[in-house]
């Protein structure tokens, strides 16, 4: 999820290079740590300019910590057919870990804040995290206030299916400045095809009612849509539905096939050609609206523009390497990535291990280093700077680390790169 694109100033209609969302991506803050044998720099980028650059000799300034907590483990009140985490649970010794205790939550918050410098992101995901109840999240805020001895800036976020939200939840989110991601796969027909209750009923109506409630309460939220075989061909309908309902902060993610399974064999499987066509169609709709200064924020496109302008993309799947993330299951066990919450990737447990011990285990299994392994053909690809090999999760290790969506990205850049470059050049000129 991204907080980008919330507070940009309104541009003139038709003056698309000053429209709110194309300036808004510059407003997110990046912290880049560059180290050599002697010098450490920490540079904060905001509004496109570097400021508050701190240089220290002999001391490593810690980059921001990102923690993803699964308070409900994989427990969920929906049974979405394509759920990657449901698949993950089936491939480890213990499936669900129940619900996180308040004691475990306190250990996580205490350790994370003691280790943090500058800023820290604490996000909650599932399963369905709201199953843990509002009092659990109120405790999280209490612990943050109690243990923030370093006075770090804390960003709270939650990804939810939205079905259990009510006015109390909404007021809590506003009061504590949460960024809320709501899962929605388009209109009722597209959304309800796979996002059903365990009894087989659709979830669209309830979720849309709660989205309207979030709007009225003033919650800062965005929409996360899974792109699969049933939604990809209907992106125009989905896009217009979002525009009609003033859902202007969007993230589209490609549906994942199960781990350790040849991709493309499921009813929901997204083929590379279908995904490439989807990206082109979506971009054309977005570019049309951009020219009139009324485009929504779409994370993937904004990140490509950031790359063209020499900035670091905030989406980890677009950086070419996995980042330093701490994914925490309900029992306190830590993993390096939400896509790899498997027994062989256990890094430790916040109840018994320090952050330093957890980081040492990450180094031992060479998780980040292995994410740098890409297909040999990537080295000569004209789009390597933008694609960067894509997400590790969709690289096929049995096929020389071939990126499953390689064809998709090539289709997209062949068709849309000139327009992306035009946008970046106009922004660069100011």
GIUR-V447840 format. One record per residue. PHI is phi in degrees with one decimal (none if undefined). OMEGA is omega as a letter, one per 30 degrees, with the letter a starting at -180 (NA if undefined). D_FIRST is the distance of its C-alpha to the first C-alpha in whole Angstrom. Layout:
# GIUR-V447840
PHI_OMEGA_D_FIRST / PHI_OMEGA_D_FIRST
This chain:
# GIUR-V447840
none_a_0 / -135.6_l_4 / -96.2_a_7 / -65.1_l_9 / 85.5_a_12 / -93.9_a_13 / -125.4_l_16 / -68.0_l_18 / -77.3_a_22 / -69.3_l_23 / -85.4_l_25 / -71.5_l_28 / -59.9_a_28 / 93.8_l_28 / -89.7_a_28 / -69.3_l_24 / -77.4_l_24 / -115.1_a_24 / -67.8_a_22 / -57.6_a_19 / -80.8_l_16 / -83.3_l_18 / -91.0_a_18 / -65.2_a_15 / -62.1_l_13 / -72.2_a_16 / -86.1_l_15 / -73.4_a_12 / -101.6_l_14 / -114.4_l_15 / -116.0_a_17 / -111.7_l_19 / -111.1_l_22 / -116.3_a_25 / -125.7_l_28 / -127.7_a_31 / -65.8_a_35 / -122.9_a_35 / -113.2_l_32 / -124.1_l_29 / -119.5_l_27 / -124.3_a_24 / -117.0_l_23 / -103.5_l_20 / -104.3_l_19 / -146.6_a_18 / 56.4_l_20 / 79.1_a_20 / -122.6_l_23 / -84.9_l_23 / -147.2_l_25 / 52.4_l_26 / -77.0_a_26 / -111.2_a_28 / -117.4_l_30 / -137.7_l_32 / -97.0_l_34 / 84.3_l_34 / -132.6_l_31 / -86.3_l_28 / -86.0_a_25 / -71.6_l_22 / -71.8_a_19 / -58.3_l_16 / -93.7_l_15 / -119.0_a_12 / -120.4_l_13 / -116.1_a_11 / -100.4_l_14 / -110.3_a_15 / -66.4_l_18 / -107.7_a_19 / 52.8_l_19 / -97.8_a_19 / -65.7_a_21 / -152.5_l_20 / -88.7_l_22 / -113.1_l_21 / -132.9_a_22 / -74.0_a_20 / -61.6_a_22 / -94.2_a_19 / -57.3_a_17 / -70.1_a_17 / -77.4_l_17 / -62.5_l_20 / -66.0_l_22 / -57.8_a_21 / -61.5_a_23 / -74.0_a_26 / -113.7_l_26 / -133.4_a_26 / -58.9_l_29 / -113.7_a_28 / -70.2_l_25 / -88.8_a_24 / -106.3_l_24 / 72.6_a_25 / -120.4_a_23 / -66.6_l_23 / -78.4_l_25 / -63.5_l_25 / -64.4_l_27 / -66.1_l_25 / -57.1_a_22 / -62.1_l_24 / -61.5_a_25 / -63.4_a_21 / -61.9_a_21 / -60.4_a_24 / -66.4_a_24 / -62.9_a_20 / -72.3_l_21 / -66.7_a_25 / -91.9_a_23 / -80.5_l_21 / -134.7_l_22 / 87.5_a_20 / -151.3_a_17 / -151.8_l_15 / -108.0_l_11 / -117.9_a_12 / -116.0_a_9 / -125.9_a_11 / -146.6_a_11 / -135.9_g_14 / 40.2_l_16 / -113.2_a_16 / -64.2_a_15 / -69.4_l_17 / -62.8_l_20 / -75.0_l_21 / 88.1_a_22 / -61.4_l_21 / -57.3_l_24 / -61.1_a_22 / -72.7_l_19 / -64.6_l_22 / -64.7_l_23 / -59.1_l_20 / -65.0_l_20 / -58.6_a_24 / -67.4_l_23 / -62.2_l_21 / -67.4_a_24 / -71.4_a_26 / -105.0_a_25 / -81.9_a_24 / -71.8_l_27 / -89.3_l_25 / 55.5_l_24 / -80.4_l_21 / -83.8_a_18 / -106.0_l_15 / -109.2_l_12 / -105.3_l_11 / -146.0_l_8 / -145.9_l_9 / -110.2_a_8 / -137.8_l_11 / -77.9_l_14 / 82.6_a_15 / -76.8_a_19 / -103.3_a_20 / -72.8_l_19 / -145.3_a_21 / -61.7_l_23 / -63.6_l_23 / -60.0_a_19 / -60.6_a_18 / -65.2_l_20 / -63.2_l_19 / -61.6_a_16 / -66.4_a_17 / -62.2_a_20 / -110.1_l_17 / 57.5_l_15 / -78.5_l_12 / -94.2_a_8 / -111.7_l_9 / -100.5_a_7 / -112.5_l_10 / -81.7_a_11 / -150.3_a_14 / -105.0_l_16 / 103.8_l_18 / -72.0_a_21 / -59.0_a_23 / -66.8_a_25 / -68.4_a_22 / -64.6_a_19 / -77.2_a_22 / -62.8_a_24 / -118.3_a_22 / -95.8_a_20 / -117.5_l_23 / -77.4_l_24 / -57.5_l_26 / -84.1_l_29 / 90.6_l_28 / -91.4_l_27 / -69.8_a_24 / -114.0_a_22 / -60.2_a_21 / -58.5_a_23 / -63.7_a_22 / -67.6_l_19 / -64.8_l_19 / -61.4_a_22 / -72.5_l_19 / -63.4_l_17 / -61.9_l_20 / -65.2_l_20 / -61.8_l_17 / -58.9_a_18 / -64.6_a_21 / -82.7_l_20 / 87.2_l_18 / -73.3_l_15 / -82.5_a_12 / -140.0_l_10 / -135.1_a_8 / -110.3_l_9 / -112.9_a_8 / -115.6_l_11 / -88.2_l_13 / -96.1_a_16 / -136.0_a_19 / -60.3_a_23 / -88.9_a_23 / -101.2_a_20 / -54.6_a_20 / -70.6_a_24 / -115.8_a_23 / -65.3_l_20 / -61.4_l_23 / -64.0_l_23 / -64.5_a_19 / -60.2_a_19 / -65.7_l_22 / -62.9_l_21 / -64.4_l_17 / -64.7_a_19 / -60.9_a_22 / -95.1_l_20 / 55.5_l_18 / -98.7_a_15 / -107.4_l_14 / -123.6_a_10 / -125.1_l_9 / -134.6_l_7 / -108.8_l_10 / -122.4_a_11 / -69.5_l_14 / -64.1_a_16 / -101.4_l_17 / -76.8_a_21 / -58.3_l_22 / -61.5_l_23 / 60.4_l_26 / -137.3_l_27 / -60.4_a_28 / -67.3_l_25 / 100.6_a_26 / -97.9_a_28 / -101.5_l_26 / -60.1_a_27 / -89.4_a_23 / -55.8_l_23 / -99.6_l_21 / -78.9_l_24 / -57.4_a_23 / -65.5_l_25 / -64.2_l_24 / -69.9_l_20 / -61.6_l_22 / -62.9_l_24 / -57.5_a_20 / -61.2_l_19 / -64.9_a_22 / -62.1_l_22 / -64.7_a_19 / -62.2_a_19 / -62.9_l_23 / -65.3_a_22 / -67.3_a_19 / -65.8_l_22 / -59.7_a_24 / -71.8_l_23 / -59.5_a_22 / -63.4_l_26 / -102.8_l_26 / 70.5_a_23 / -131.2_a_21 / -73.9_l_19 / -79.4_l_15 / -81.0_l_12 / -123.1_a_11 / -54.2_a_8 / -62.6_a_11 / -67.5_l_14 / -61.7_l_13 / -67.9_l_12 / -62.8_l_16 / -65.4_l_17 / -59.4_l_16 / -62.0_a_18 / -62.8_l_21 / -92.1_l_21 / 82.2_a_21 / -97.9_l_18 / -84.8_l_16 / -66.3_a_13 / -84.2_l_9 / -87.4_a_8 / -63.8_a_11 / -72.7_a_12 / -111.0_a_13 / -97.4_a_15 / 87.4_l_18 / -156.0_l_18 / -69.1_a_16 / -100.5_l_15 / -87.0_a_16 / -121.7_l_14 / -120.9_l_16 / -98.5_a_15 / -114.6_l_17 / -74.8_a_19 / -62.8_l_21 / -90.2_l_24 / 97.3_l_23 / -66.9_a_23 / -111.5_l_20 / -131.4_a_19 / -83.7_a_17 / -161.4_a_14 / -62.3_a_13 / -84.2_a_15 / -129.8_l_18 / -88.5_a_19 / -123.4_a_22 / -54.4_a_26 / -71.6_a_26 / -111.2_l_23 / -62.5_a_24 / -104.2_a_24 / 145.1_a_25 / -145.0_a_25 / -64.4_l_24 / -80.5_a_27 / -125.5_a_29 / -120.2_l_28 / -83.3_l_27 / -60.8_l_24 / -61.0_l_27 / -66.7_l_28 / -65.1_l_24 / -64.7_l_24 / -63.5_l_27 / -65.4_l_27 / -59.0_l_24 / -65.9_a_26 / -63.6_a_29 / -86.1_l_27 / 54.3_a_26 / -64.6_a_22 / -68.8_a_21 / -59.9_a_24 / -68.0_l_24 / -71.6_l_21 / -82.6_a_23 / -78.0_a_25 / -125.7_l_25 / -61.6_a_28 / -57.4_a_31 / -63.3_a_30 / -61.2_a_27 / -60.9_a_29 / -103.6_a_31 / -77.5_a_29 / -69.5_a_28 / -105.0_a_25 / -58.2_a_24 / -62.7_a_23 / -89.7_a_20 / -77.3_l_19 / 58.8_l_20 / 89.9_l_20 / 67.3_a_17 / -68.4_l_15 / -57.1_a_18 / -61.0_a_17 / -103.9_l_19 / -88.8_a_22 / -99.0_a_25 / -61.4_a_27 / -74.4_a_30 / -124.2_l_30 / 66.1_a_30 / 62.7_l_26 / -63.9_l_26 / -76.6_a_23 / -57.0_a_23 / -97.7_l_21 / -54.7_l_23 / -59.5_a_25 / -59.5_a_22 / -66.3_l_21 / -64.5_l_25 / -57.9_a_25 / -64.3_a_22 / -68.1_l_23 / -56.7_a_27 / -87.2_a_26 / -117.9_a_24 / -59.0_l_24 / -55.9_l_27 / -70.3_l_25 / -61.4_l_22 / -63.4_l_25 / -59.5_l_26 / -61.5_a_23 / -61.6_a_23 / -64.3_l_26 / -66.5_l_26 / -65.2_a_24 / -60.8_l_25 / -77.5_l_29 / 78.2_NA_27
